[in-house]
Amino acid sequence: QGVAMSNGEERFAAQLDAAGIGYERELMLIPGRRFRFDFLITGTDLIVEVEGGTWSGGRHTTGAGFKKDCEKYNLALLHGYRVLRYTTDMVNKGDAATQVGEILGNEGVKTAL
């Protein structure tokens, strides 16, 4: 049972690879919950979520989908994670990977940029 990756997620992974930023994908980080998180940046508490379909009526913009996202992200915070959320457009422009690199640099995490 594979998990389908969005084009935005694939592009973000390629951008992180190019920047030498390590990550893991599609992790279930909340004990007892089936939520999967798009990316966990290696050696950090940073989760990155790529929100596809924000302008095209995707799941994240429905009432139920938005509610589930709120629950997921709030639980992540309760478990010691920080969640960064980006639209596919922000990924495509390079803004997401740039900001992750800036956060890592500001925190002194060694990246091979």
LOZA-650012 format. One line per 8 residues: number of its first residue (from 1); for each residue x, y, z of N, C-alpha, C. Coordinates in steps of 0.02 Angstrom, whole numbers, always signed. Layout:
N
NUM = X,Y,Z,X,Y,Z,X,Y,Z | ...
// end
This chain:
113
1 = +43,-59,+0,+0,+0,+0,+44,+62,+0 | +59,+88,-59,+101,+148,-64,+59,+210,-52 | +93,+263,-30,+60,+327,-20,+77,+370,-80 | +26,+397,-113,+37,+438,-172,+69,+505,-151 | +121,+524,-187,+155,+587,-174,+131,+638,-225 | +119,+699,-201,+98,+752,-247,+159,+778,-285 | +144,+812,-340,+199,+843,-379,+236,+893,-336 | +200,+929,-293,+232,+977,-249,+280,+944,-201
9 = +259,+886,-174,+303,+849,-128,+365,+824,-164 | +356,+799,-225,+414,+775,-263,+462,+831,-278 | +436,+889,-297,+480,+946,-312,+516,+970,-249 | +480,+972,-193,+511,+993,-130,+567,+944,-111 | +555,+880,-118,+607,+830,-103,+669,+842,-146 | +659,+856,-210,+715,+869,-255,+753,+932,-234 | +716,+983,-212,+748,+1045,-190,+789,+1033,-126 | +762,+994,-80,+800,+978,-19,+862,+937,-36
17 = +854,+889,-83,+912,+849,-105,+966,+895,-133 | +946,+942,-175,+994,+987,-207,+1029,+1031,-155 | +994,+1047,-101,+1023,+1089,-48,+1062,+1049,+4 | +1061,+982,-2,+1096,+940,+46,+1061,+937,+114 | +995,+948,+114,+957,+946,+176,+924,+877,+182 | +940,+841,+235,+913,+774,+246,+841,+776,+270 | +804,+724,+254,+734,+720,+274,+711,+647,+272 | +655,+636,+305,+618,+573,+299,+547,+592,+278
25 = +513,+545,+245,+447,+561,+217,+393,+514,+244 | +332,+541,+245,+272,+502,+260,+277,+464,+326 | +298,+499,+378,+307,+467,+443,+244,+475,+485 | +229,+422,+523,+177,+426,+574,+212,+442,+640 | +206,+504,+663,+245,+528,+720,+205,+533,+785 | +139,+528,+780,+96,+535,+839,+74,+465,+862 | +96,+444,+921,+78,+377,+945,+2,+368,+946 | -20,+312,+920,-91,+295,+920,-132,+330,+867
33 = -100,+370,+824,-136,+404,+771,-107,+384,+703 | -148,+385,+653,-126,+364,+586,-105,+423,+541 | -103,+482,+570,-82,+540,+531,-12,+528,+503 | -3,+544,+439,+64,+542,+409,+85,+614,+394 | +148,+628,+407,+175,+694,+393,+219,+691,+331 | +214,+741,+288,+249,+740,+224,+325,+734,+233 | +354,+777,+275,+427,+779,+283,+444,+792,+356 | +496,+758,+381,+528,+775,+443,+601,+788,+426
41 = +624,+849,+441,+693,+867,+425,+739,+831,+474 | +787,+795,+448,+832,+752,+487,+867,+793,+542 | +866,+765,+602,+902,+795,+658,+868,+856,+688 | +806,+868,+670,+770,+926,+695,+700,+905,+717 | +663,+954,+743,+593,+944,+760,+547,+976,+708 | +574,+990,+648,+537,+1024,+595,+499,+975,+550 | +434,+984,+549,+391,+948,+502,+374,+997,+446 | +374,+973,+384,+353,+1014,+328,+295,+979,+293
49 = +241,+1016,+285,+182,+991,+250,+173,+1031,+186 | +165,+997,+130,+151,+1029,+66,+76,+1021,+54 | +40,+1077,+54,-33,+1077,+50,-54,+1084,-23 | -67,+1027,-56,-90,+1029,-125,-164,+1048,-129 | -185,+1073,-186,-255,+1085,-198,-284,+1144,-160 | -242,+1190,-137,-269,+1245,-97,-313,+1292,-138 | -301,+1295,-204,-342,+1339,-246,-391,+1300,-290 | -385,+1234,-289,-427,+1194,-335,-478,+1151,-298
57 = -494,+1171,-237,-545,+1133,-201,-521,+1067,-174 | -457,+1062,-157,-429,+1001,-129,-454,+987,-59 | -434,+930,-32,-457,+909,+34,-443,+959,+89 | -386,+995,+84,-366,+1041,+137,-414,+1100,+144 | -454,+1113,+92,-498,+1171,+94,-570,+1153,+111 | -585,+1090,+120,-653,+1071,+142,-657,+1080,+217 | -718,+1088,+243,-726,+1096,+315,-696,+1038,+353 | -713,+976,+332,-689,+917,+367,-613,+910,+361
65 = -587,+923,+301,-515,+919,+290,-477,+970,+330 | -503,+1031,+333,-470,+1084,+371,-470,+1066,+445 | -526,+1040,+470,-531,+1020,+540,-480,+966,+557 | -474,+916,+513,-427,+861,+524,-355,+888,+524 | -340,+935,+478,-274,+965,+476,-259,+1002,+541 | -308,+1040,+567,-298,+1076,+630,-281,+1027,+686 | -318,+973,+690,-306,+922,+741,-236,+892,+733 | -217,+876,+673,-152,+846,+658,-95,+893,+678
73 = -99,+956,+658,-44,+1003,+671,-40,+1021,+745 | -97,+1026,+778,-97,+1041,+850,-68,+983,+889 | -84,+921,+870,-55,+863,+903,+21,+860,+892 | +43,+879,+833,+115,+880,+819,+150,+928,+868 | +120,+986,+879,+150,+1035,+926,+151,+1006,+996 | +97,+973,+1016,+94,+942,+1083,+148,+889,+1092 | +170,+859,+1037,+222,+807,+1040,+292,+835,+1026 | +299,+901,+1027,+365,+932,+1022,+390,+948,+953
81 = +346,+946,+904,+366,+962,+835,+343,+1033,+816 | +379,+1062,+769,+357,+1125,+738,+335,+1108,+667 | +280,+1137,+645,+252,+1121,+579,+257,+1183,+534 | +289,+1174,+477,+290,+1224,+424,+243,+1200,+370 | +200,+1245,+345,+152,+1227,+294,+163,+1270,+233 | +165,+1238,+174,+176,+1274,+112,+127,+1250,+59 | +105,+1297,+17,+65,+1278,-41,+112,+1253,-95 | +84,+1218,-144,+123,+1194,-200,+157,+1252,-236
89 = +121,+1308,-241,+149,+1368,-274,+211,+1393,-237 | +209,+1392,-171,+267,+1414,-131,+326,+1367,-143 | +312,+1302,-151,+365,+1254,-167,+392,+1267,-236 | +347,+1275,-285,+369,+1285,-354,+413,+1347,-362 | +399,+1399,-324,+439,+1461,-327,+506,+1454,-290 | +514,+1400,-252,+575,+1390,-214,+574,+1421,-144 | +518,+1454,-128,+514,+1489,-63,+517,+1441,-4 | +486,+1383,-11,+483,+1335,+44,+552,+1309,+62
97 = +589,+1284,+13,+655,+1257,+26,+703,+1311,+50 | +696,+1371,+23,+738,+1427,+45,+726,+1442,+119 | +662,+1445,+138,+647,+1460,+207,+671,+1405,+254 | +662,+1342,+236,+687,+1287,+277,+763,+1294,+286 | +798,+1309,+232,+870,+1318,+236,+889,+1376,+282 | +850,+1431,+279,+863,+1488,+323,+852,+1469,+396 | +798,+1433,+410,+784,+1412,+479,+841,+1368,+505 | +862,+1320,+464,+916,+1275,+485,+980,+1314,+496
105 = +995,+1361,+452,+1055,+1402,+458,+1053,+1445,+521 | +996,+1474,+535,+988,+1516,+594,+995,+1477,+659 | +979,+1412,+656,+982,+1371,+715,+1049,+1334,+721 | +1093,+1346,+673,+1159,+1315,+676,+1161,+1243,+656 | +1109,+1218,+623,+1109,+1149,+598,+1152,+1148,+535 | +1199,+1102,+532,+1245,+1100,+476,+1210,+1074,+413 | +1210,+1115,+361,+1183,+1094,+297,+1238,+1104,+245 | +1236,+1063,+194,+1287,+1067,+141,+1257,+1107,+83
113 = +1253,+1173,+91,+1224,+1215,+38,+1277,+1238,-10
// end
